[in-house]
């Protein structure tokens, strides 16, 4: 009876989803967001299927999602968490564990990164007492200048933590080789780049650890959610420990005595036999997910290839339209890193010097005309209020990062954008930019 009722409920959920009104696009009236989610009836059914279990923490869907996600990347382990930012926190925290011995990251160690990006790629470095070392980016690829990165390596450098910007891979092949040569940890932030490749190999497979975000703006969504990817069992166990309160125990929720020695451990200064479930090897957090989040992720993973393909199609379609209108004379258009196949998150435009365009006025007018825009996140992190009292080092200058801060913005290429929307976006950008440049 219960199985029959479940099947009927899920069938009704699919029908309900399909029966929902689907508003049509009206140029100039319908807002075109720069990012968004694409959902279907199966996503709805998966959410409800998990909710019917009434298992409110990680369960069968979380186990499945982690296995399938790791398999997609060709990595041995994936650990799901509550957001991409939490994934960055866990990834970095895992490298500070005493279990790494002399290689562990310690306060005062330097970690090379970029200032043109999202703050939570850099925040874990600061939060753990390490020193971010900022190097400049390239205006066309909006990624790290690898020559500057290599030159920035010094006696205190212990790691590199950088994001693939807006789905365009940084030259992680070369960066990974630099890290190998100097014995540095490499954290790959792939939150905006799920499905991108470089040298025929997927991003997220080069670093010691990699991170993903499943926020609704990203390539797939679990609502809120993220994941950490790695290859070694010990590192996976450390990341899981930091995620799950810092405990030494690795039992899954609802299970006990997985190790078969729950009351036989002697760790720290605790008395022998102290309950392993309440023994802590790290100063951790509670960053676990619900099974409903994971259930949505399992469904969304089946559509990943289609989503990535549509992003690439929309990027190519937008680029063709902008070049046909001669807008490459007003803007630096985004360029893929050589040897890469991006999984584009957005279409970044940077106003060229001397063309008489004010970025702020332009994006304000585009928003009025219902074309959604975003800046390249923090622009230049060291200009942000949060960094006023942060200890950091800049190698060289951040002149190109400052240009991105002043003159760059991006518009959407996510799978929900249609051909009529691309036409309207290109026409509106063309008319608006030329109108403002003529003043």
VEXKE-186322 format. One record per residue (C-alpha): residue in three letters; residue number from 1; x, y, z. Coordinates in steps of 0.001 Angstrom, whole numbers, always signed. Each point is the difference from the previous one (the first is absolute). Layout:
N
{Ala; NUM; {X; Y; Z}} ...
//
This chain:
439
{Unk; 1; {+0; +0; +0}} {Unk; 2; {+2766; +2458; +938}} {Unk; 3; {+1861; -632; -3277}} {Unk; 4; {-3188; +498; -2011}} {Unk; 5; {-786; +3232; +1815}} {Unk; 6; {+3534; +1266; -557}} {Unk; 7; {-240; -751; -3719}} {Unk; 8; {-3330; +1830; -208}} {Unk; 9; {+1346; +3021; +1897}} {Unk; 10; {+3030; +241; -2277}} {Unk; 11; {-2164; -311; -3093}} {Unk; 12; {-2224; +2822; +1247}} {Unk; 13; {+3064; +2111; +787}} {Unk; 14; {+1271; -392; -3560}} {Unk; 15; {-3428; +882; -1402}} {Unk; 16; {-276; +3032; +2262}} {Unk; 17; {+3396; +1269; -1124}} {Unk; 18; {-858; -437; -3672}} {Unk; 19; {-3347; +1785; +473}} {Unk; 20; {+1604; +3164; +1362}} {Unk; 21; {-280; +3122; -2134}} {Unk; 22; {+3031; +687; -2178}} {Unk; 23; {+177; +3741; -695}} {Unk; 24; {+1095; +1067; -3476}} {Unk; 25; {+2847; +2423; -680}} {Unk; 26; {-1048; +3572; -802}} {Unk; 27; {+2946; +2146; -1204}} {Unk; 28; {+477; +3040; +2186}} {Unk; 29; {-2447; -1244; +2633}} {Unk; 30; {+1295; -3416; +1105}} {Unk; 31; {+3124; +275; +2113}} {Unk; 32; {+2900; -2132; -1260}} {Unk; 33; {+1957; -1013; +3109}} {Unk; 34; {+3754; -494; -396}} {Unk; 35; {-230; -3406; +1674}} {Unk; 36; {-2659; -2462; +983}} {Unk; 37; {-1123; -3569; +421}} {Unk; 38; {-1730; -2364; -2425}} {Unk; 39; {-2329; -2469; +1721}} {Unk; 40; {-2251; -2777; -1241}} {Unk; 41; {-2592; -2437; +1308}} {Unk; 42; {+2617; -2579; +986}} {Unk; 43; {+1726; +2537; +2227}} {Unk; 44; {-3315; +607; +1758}} {Unk; 45; {-615; -3741; +347}} {Unk; 46; {+3456; -616; +1460}} {Unk; 47; {-497; +2718; +2616}} {Unk; 48; {-3323; -1450; +1069}} {Unk; 49; {+1296; -3569; -42}} {Unk; 50; {+2721; +962; +2481}} {Unk; 51; {-2466; +1941; +2152}} {Unk; 52; {-2280; -3042; +240}} {Unk; 53; {+2821; -1892; +1730}} {Unk; 54; {-102; +2597; +2810}} {Unk; 55; {+3758; -482; +326}} {Unk; 56; {+1015; +3589; +621}} {Unk; 57; {+3793; -211; -179}} {Unk; 58; {+2302; -1679; -2526}} {Unk; 59; {-1217; -3438; -1054}} {Unk; 60; {-381; -2245; -3022}} {Unk; 61; {-78; +2844; -2523}} {Unk; 62; {+3073; +1672; +1497}} {Unk; 63; {+1971; -3237; -282}} {Unk; 64; {-1112; -403; -3611}} {Unk; 65; {+716; +3600; -946}} {Unk; 66; {+3521; -141; +1424}} {Unk; 67; {+747; -3233; -1877}} {Unk; 68; {-1380; +1262; -3300}} {Unk; 69; {+1663; +3401; +308}} {Unk; 70; {+3405; -1550; +681}} {Unk; 71; {-472; -2345; -2967}} {Unk; 72; {-813; +2894; -2358}} {Unk; 73; {+3291; +1670; +941}} {Unk; 74; {+1986; -3218; +56}} {Unk; 75; {+972; +692; +3589}} {Unk; 76; {-179; -2506; +2820}} {Unk; 77; {-1857; +2055; +2592}} {Unk; 78; {-2640; +2727; +189}} {Unk; 79; {-1400; +1509; +3177}} {Unk; 80; {-3159; +2074; -241}} {Unk; 81; {-490; +3121; +2088}} {Unk; 82; {-2365; +2942; +357}} {Unk; 83; {+1493; +2395; -2577}} {Unk; 84; {+2919; +681; -2305}} {Unk; 85; {+1349; +2446; +2566}} {Unk; 86; {-178; -2717; +2661}} {Unk; 87; {+1778; -2329; -2439}} {Unk; 88; {+2844; +2527; -272}} {Unk; 89; {+125; +260; +3779}} {Unk; 90; {+117; -3787; +417}} {Unk; 91; {+2590; -445; -2747}} {Unk; 92; {+2355; +2503; +1563}} {Unk; 93; {-668; -1129; +3566}} {Unk; 94; {+838; -3569; -999}} {Unk; 95; {+3505; +1139; -971}} {Unk; 96; {+586; +1442; +3495}} {Unk; 97; {-519; -3336; +1747}} {Unk; 98; {+2817; -1229; +2282}} {Unk; 99; {-427; -3345; -1741}} {Unk; 100; {+2076; +1429; -2914}} {Unk; 101; {+3021; +355; +2258}} {Unk; 102; {+2562; +2534; -1197}} {Unk; 103; {-1967; +665; -3183}} {Unk; 104; {-3036; +1422; +1789}} {Unk; 105; {-864; +3632; -646}} {Unk; 106; {+692; +2205; +3006}} {Unk; 107; {-681; +3636; +909}} {Unk; 108; {+2439; +2277; -1807}} {Unk; 109; {+358; -2257; -3028}} {Unk; 110; {-552; +1732; -3334}} {Unk; 111; {-2573; -1180; -2539}} {Unk; 112; {-49; +1463; -3524}} {Unk; 113; {-3357; +1086; -1405}} {Unk; 114; {-1676; +2790; -1968}} {Unk; 115; {-1975; +3036; +1151}} {Unk; 116; {-2347; -5; -3023}} {Unk; 117; {-2640; -2460; +1089}} {Unk; 118; {-2372; -1196; +2682}} {Unk; 119; {+974; +739; +3619}} {Unk; 120; {-516; -3503; +1379}} {Unk; 121; {+2780; -1353; -2199}} {Unk; 122; {+2372; +2118; +2083}} {Unk; 123; {-1794; +253; +3354}} {Unk; 124; {+1100; -3467; +1262}} {Unk; 125; {+3650; +1012; -469}} {Unk; 126; {-524; +2991; +2298}} {Unk; 127; {-2285; -1852; +2423}} {Unk; 128; {+2749; -2553; +660}} {Unk; 129; {+2664; +2627; +649}} {Unk; 130; {+1797; -473; -3297}} {Unk; 131; {+1054; +2873; -2269}} {Unk; 132; {-1566; +399; -3452}} {Unk; 133; {+2467; +1059; -2685}} {Unk; 134; {-1842; +1731; -2827}} {Unk; 135; {+1153; -17; -3616}} {Unk; 136; {-1599; +1689; -2997}} {Unk; 137; {-2295; -1452; -2654}} {Unk; 138; {-245; +98; -3776}} {Unk; 139; {-2739; +2284; -1360}} {Unk; 140; {-1061; -2333; -2833}} {Unk; 141; {-218; -3318; +1895}} {Unk; 142; {-652; +1731; +3378}} {Unk; 143; {+2221; -2655; +1585}} {Unk; 144; {+3268; +2; +1914}} {Unk; 145; {+3158; +1091; -1815}} {Unk; 146; {+2025; -3179; +477}} {Unk; 147; {+3343; +1720; -599}} {Unk; 148; {-747; +2278; +2938}} {Unk; 149; {-1173; -2953; +2083}} {Unk; 150; {+3263; -1837; -540}} {Unk; 151; {+2025; +3114; +795}} {Unk; 152; {-1984; +499; +3217}} {Unk; 153; {+1141; -3319; +1513}} {Unk; 154; {+2202; +780; +2982}} {Unk; 155; {+1473; -1698; +3069}} {Unk; 156; {-3284; +266; +1917}} {Unk; 157; {-2233; -1222; -2850}} {Unk; 158; {-1824; -3192; +903}} {Unk; 159; {-2997; -83; -2327}} {Unk; 160; {-2067; +1360; -2898}} {Unk; 161; {-3776; +490; +200}} {Unk; 162; {-1653; +1429; -3125}} {Unk; 163; {-3368; -209; -1763}} {Unk; 164; {-605; -717; -3668}} {Unk; 165; {-1547; +3354; -855}} {Unk; 166; {-3569; -29; -1376}} {Unk; 167; {+444; -3534; -1345}} {Unk; 168; {+3186; +810; -1937}} {Unk; 169; {+2837; -2190; +1357}} {Unk; 170; {+3180; +1640; +1167}} {Unk; 171; {+3103; -1748; -1333}} {Unk; 172; {-211; -2633; +2701}} {Unk; 173; {+2298; -2353; -1937}} {Unk; 174; {+2875; +2415; +447}} {Unk; 175; {-1071; +1065; +3503}} {Unk; 176; {-141; -3650; +1137}} {Unk; 177; {+3533; -519; -1307}} {Unk; 178; {+1225; +3076; +1908}} {Unk; 179; {-1638; -1353; +3155}} {Unk; 180; {+1551; -3429; -514}} {Unk; 181; {+3444; +1488; -528}} {Unk; 182; {-171; +2153; +3131}} {Unk; 183; {-1895; -2457; +2212}} {Unk; 184; {-3084; +2239; +295}} {Unk; 185; {-3587; -953; +748}} {Unk; 186; {-2417; +808; -2853}} {Unk; 187; {-3672; +757; +675}} {Unk; 188; {-2087; +262; -3184}} {Unk; 189; {-3164; +2029; +454}} {Unk; 190; {-2265; -1383; -2758}} {Unk; 191; {-3197; +1567; +1339}} {Unk; 192; {-613; +1875; -3273}} {Unk; 193; {+1551; -2561; -2337}} {Unk; 194; {-1707; -3387; +336}} {Unk; 195; {+586; -1856; -3285}} {Unk; 196; {+2909; +2121; -1287}} {Unk; 197; {+3115; -1724; -1329}} {Unk; 198; {+3581; +966; -775}} {Unk; 199; {+2440; -2160; -1890}} {Unk; 200; {-2839; -2490; -393}} {Unk; 201; {-251; -484; +3758}} {Unk; 202; {-2785; +1262; +2248}} {Unk; 203; {+553; +2837; +2426}} {Unk; 204; {-181; -1249; +3553}} {Unk; 205; {+2430; -2837; -730}} {Unk; 206; {+3283; +1914; +242}} {Unk; 207; {+0; +1254; +3584}} {Unk; 208; {+580; -1850; +3251}} {Unk; 209; {-3571; +1010; +696}} {Unk; 210; {-2741; +1648; -2088}} {Unk; 211; {-3281; +1699; +854}} {Unk; 212; {-3428; +430; -1591}} {Unk; 213; {-3102; +2096; +644}} {Unk; 214; {-3604; -1057; -609}} {Unk; 215; {-1673; +3338; +745}} {Unk; 216; {-2924; +645; -2410}} {Unk; 217; {+2207; +2241; -2160}} {Unk; 218; {+2450; -2815; -712}} {Unk; 219; {+261; -2762; -2580}} {Unk; 220; {-2165; -2375; +2007}} {Unk; 221; {-1845; +805; +3198}} {Unk; 222; {-927; -1596; +3288}} {Unk; 223; {-1486; +3283; +1228}} {Unk; 224; {+2820; +705; +2420}} {Unk; 225; {+2910; -2395; -253}} {Unk; 226; {+3590; -698; -935}} {Unk; 227; {+2585; -2763; -55}} {Unk; 228; {+3671; -733; +575}} {Unk; 229; {+1842; -2435; -2319}} {Unk; 230; {+3267; -1832; +647}} {Unk; 231; {+1746; -3300; -687}} {Unk; 232; {+1485; -1180; +3294}} {Unk; 233; {-2003; -1714; +2720}} {Unk; 234; {+1819; +1772; +2856}} {Unk; 235; {-720; +3439; -1496}} {Unk; 236; {-3655; -929; -535}} {Unk; 237; {-246; -1100; +3626}} {Unk; 238; {+1563; +3272; +1200}} {Unk; 239; {-2418; +2089; -2101}} {Unk; 240; {-2901; -2046; +1343}} {Unk; 241; {+1235; +543; +3550}} {Unk; 242; {+107; +3790; -415}} {Unk; 243; {-3487; -122; -1580}} {Unk; 244; {-1447; -2180; +2799}} {Unk; 245; {+845; +1986; +3163}} {Unk; 246; {+3704; -934; -126}} {Unk; 247; {-698; -3465; +1335}} {Unk; 248; {+2411; -2895; -385}} {Unk; 249; {-2894; -2426; -525}} {Unk; 250; {-1039; -628; -3611}} {Unk; 251; {-3349; -1737; +536}} {Unk; 252; {-2761; +1139; -2327}} {Unk; 253; {-3061; +1679; +1548}} {Unk; 254; {-2150; -2563; +1788}} {Unk; 255; {+2751; -2622; +285}} {Unk; 256; {+2342; -968; +2836}} {Unk; 257; {+3261; -1914; +440}} {Unk; 258; {+1066; -109; -3670}} {Unk; 259; {+3590; -440; +1199}} {Unk; 260; {-965; -2936; +2261}} {Unk; 261; {+1928; +1619; +2831}} {Unk; 262; {-2313; +2784; +1207}} {Unk; 263; {+1005; -360; +3670}} {Unk; 264; {+3566; -1174; -536}} {Unk; 265; {+1842; +3110; -1211}} {Unk; 266; {+2716; +1898; +1884}} {Unk; 267; {+364; +3462; -1570}} {Unk; 268; {+1407; +3232; +1406}} {Unk; 269; {-201; +285; +3750}} {Unk; 270; {-3406; -1675; +166}} {Unk; 271; {-378; -3153; +2075}} {Unk; 272; {+214; -3236; -1966}} {Unk; 273; {-3397; -1077; -1255}} {Unk; 274; {-1468; +3492; -233}} {Unk; 275; {-2886; -161; -2498}} {Unk; 276; {+1500; +419; -3481}} {Unk; 277; {-3168; +1768; -1175}} {Unk; 278; {+918; +2873; +2312}} {Unk; 279; {+3723; +145; -651}} {Unk; 280; {+1204; +2997; -2041}} {Unk; 281; {+3194; +150; -2038}} {Unk; 282; {-613; +3425; -1599}} {Unk; 283; {-1619; +3324; +807}} {Unk; 284; {-2828; -550; -2430}} {Unk; 285; {-3445; +1143; -1067}} {Unk; 286; {-3406; -1428; -771}} {Unk; 287; {-266; +390; -3780}} {Unk; 288; {-2001; -3110; -872}} {Unk; 289; {-2849; -95; -2518}} {Unk; 290; {-3512; -1361; -4}} {Unk; 291; {-922; -2965; -2169}} {Unk; 292; {-2496; +2192; -1865}} {Unk; 293; {+2859; +2162; -1258}} {Unk; 294; {+1864; -3102; -1131}} {Unk; 295; {-3112; -1440; -1675}} {Unk; 296; {-296; +3114; -2139}} {Unk; 297; {+3689; -302; -836}} {Unk; 298; {-409; -3608; -1161}} {Unk; 299; {-2722; +1114; -2405}} {Unk; 300; {+1905; +3057; -1213}} {Unk; 301; {+3148; -2029; -721}} {Unk; 302; {-1860; -1874; -2732}} {Unk; 303; {-419; +3310; -1864}} {Unk; 304; {+3526; +1345; +482}} {Unk; 305; {+1236; -722; -3538}} {Unk; 306; {-3042; +1705; -1501}} {Unk; 307; {+386; +3017; +2279}} {Unk; 308; {+3699; +407; -836}} {Unk; 309; {-680; -371; -3738}} {Unk; 310; {-2706; +2656; +161}} {Unk; 311; {+2301; +2408; +1841}} {Unk; 312; {+2591; -431; -2740}} {Unk; 313; {-2626; +508; -2702}} {Unk; 314; {-1284; +3161; +1653}} {Unk; 315; {+3533; +1338; +413}} {Unk; 316; {+787; -633; -3687}} {Unk; 317; {-3328; +1501; -1070}} {Unk; 318; {+529; +3118; +2080}} {Unk; 319; {+3570; +437; -1217}} {Unk; 320; {-1095; -273; -3655}} {Unk; 321; {-2717; +2589; +524}} {Unk; 322; {+2352; +2438; +1767}} {Unk; 323; {+2702; -318; -2655}} {Unk; 324; {-2538; +480; -2788}} {Unk; 325; {-951; +3281; +1652}} {Unk; 326; {+3631; +1074; +330}} {Unk; 327; {-94; +32; +3777}} {Unk; 328; {+3474; -1496; +212}} {Unk; 329; {+1104; +3563; -776}} {Unk; 330; {-1525; +1242; +3245}} {Unk; 331; {+674; -3001; +2247}} {Unk; 332; {+2622; -2610; +651}} {Unk; 333; {-1977; -3179; -701}} {Unk; 334; {+833; -3102; +2061}} {Unk; 335; {+2649; -2362; -1376}} {Unk; 336; {+308; -3671; +940}} {Unk; 337; {+3270; -1013; +1602}} {Unk; 338; {+2131; -1735; -2687}} {Unk; 339; {-610; -3753; -64}} {Unk; 340; {-3186; +250; +2043}} {Unk; 341; {-3682; -595; -577}} {Unk; 342; {-1784; +2241; +2494}} {Unk; 343; {-3307; -758; +1655}} {Unk; 344; {-1064; +3629; -66}} {Unk; 345; {-1653; +1484; +3074}} {Unk; 346; {-482; +3456; -1504}} {Unk; 347; {+1069; +2235; -2872}} {Unk; 348; {+2502; +2546; +1323}} {Unk; 349; {+365; +3343; -1765}} {Unk; 350; {+2723; +2530; +824}} {Unk; 351; {-291; +3554; -1324}} {Unk; 352; {+3005; +891; -2144}} {Unk; 353; {+2078; +3008; +957}} {Unk; 354; {-805; +3235; -1790}} {Unk; 355; {-3469; -882; -1361}} {Unk; 356; {-1885; +2380; +2272}} {Unk; 357; {-2145; -2607; +1753}} {Unk; 358; {-736; +46; +3713}} {Unk; 359; {-586; -3540; +1278}} {Unk; 360; {-2255; +1070; +2846}} {Unk; 361; {-2262; +2060; -2244}} {Unk; 362; {-122; -2839; -2513}} {Unk; 363; {-1045; -2733; +2416}} {Unk; 364; {-2575; +2286; +1603}} {Unk; 365; {-1571; +644; -3411}} {Unk; 366; {+119; -3711; -937}} {Unk; 367; {-1800; -890; +3210}} {Unk; 368; {-2663; +2624; -787}} {Unk; 369; {-435; -1669; -3375}} {Unk; 370; {-430; -3409; +1689}} {Unk; 371; {+3425; -1503; -775}} {Unk; 372; {+1474; -1363; +3223}} {Unk; 373; {+3646; +691; +780}} {Unk; 374; {+2602; -911; +2603}} {Unk; 375; {+3493; +1294; +731}} {Unk; 376; {+2943; -2371; +283}} {Unk; 377; {-955; -577; +3628}} {Unk; 378; {+2284; +1922; +2387}} {Unk; 379; {+1883; +1797; -2803}} {Unk; 380; {+3216; +480; +1963}} {Unk; 381; {-187; -1581; +3428}} {Unk; 382; {+2605; +2233; +1607}} {Unk; 383; {-2274; +3002; -731}} {Unk; 384; {-2871; -1621; +1924}} {Unk; 385; {-879; +1238; +3528}} {Unk; 386; {+530; -3498; +1414}} {Unk; 387; {+3691; +75; -972}} {Unk; 388; {+922; +3258; +1730}} {Unk; 389; {+1696; -1800; +2898}} {Unk; 390; {+1037; -3192; -1790}} {Unk; 391; {+3660; -919; -296}} {Unk; 392; {+837; -772; -3633}} {Unk; 393; {+2766; +424; -2550}} {Unk; 394; {-263; +1229; -3599}} {Unk; 395; {+2556; -1280; -2491}} {Unk; 396; {+500; +2667; -2657}} {Unk; 397; {-3073; +2139; -610}} {Unk; 398; {-3700; -679; -330}} {Unk; 399; {-537; +2500; -2823}} {Unk; 400; {-1969; -2415; -2180}} {Unk; 401; {-2043; -1105; +2994}} {Unk; 402; {-828; +3654; +609}} {Unk; 403; {-1105; +327; -3615}} {Unk; 404; {-2321; -2977; +439}} {Unk; 405; {-1342; +1666; +3144}} {Unk; 406; {-713; +3257; -1873}} {Unk; 407; {-986; -1169; -3477}} {Unk; 408; {-1249; -3626; -44}} {Unk; 409; {-3433; -1575; +298}} {Unk; 410; {-1664; -3170; -1237}} {Unk; 411; {-3293; -1106; -1441}} {Unk; 412; {-1599; -3409; -55}} {Unk; 413; {+514; -3125; -2089}} {Unk; 414; {-1771; -2463; +2327}} {Unk; 415; {-2181; -2723; -1560}} {Unk; 416; {-3280; +1828; +610}} {Unk; 417; {+990; +2740; -2460}} {Unk; 418; {-1654; -436; -3419}} {Unk; 419; {+863; +1222; -3495}} {Unk; 420; {-2502; +2896; +165}} {Unk; 421; {+1589; +1040; +3288}} {Unk; 422; {+3468; -53; -1573}} {Unk; 423; {-1284; +2215; -2824}} {Unk; 424; {-1471; +2468; +2466}} {Unk; 425; {+3139; +0; +2185}} {Unk; 426; {+2274; +699; -2977}} {Unk; 427; {-2270; +2688; -1466}} {Unk; 428; {-429; +1709; +3361}} {Unk; 429; {+3705; -77; +822}} {Unk; 430; {+823; +1382; -3445}} {Unk; 431; {-2517; +2852; +163}} {Unk; 432; {+739; +872; +3609}} {Unk; 433; {+3782; -43; -315}} {Unk; 434; {+3; +2142; -3142}} {Unk; 435; {-2486; +2418; +1485}} {Unk; 436; {+2166; +531; +3087}} {Unk; 437; {+3292; +90; -1932}} {Unk; 438; {-1373; +2765; -2269}} {Unk; 439; {-642; +2371; +2924}} 
//
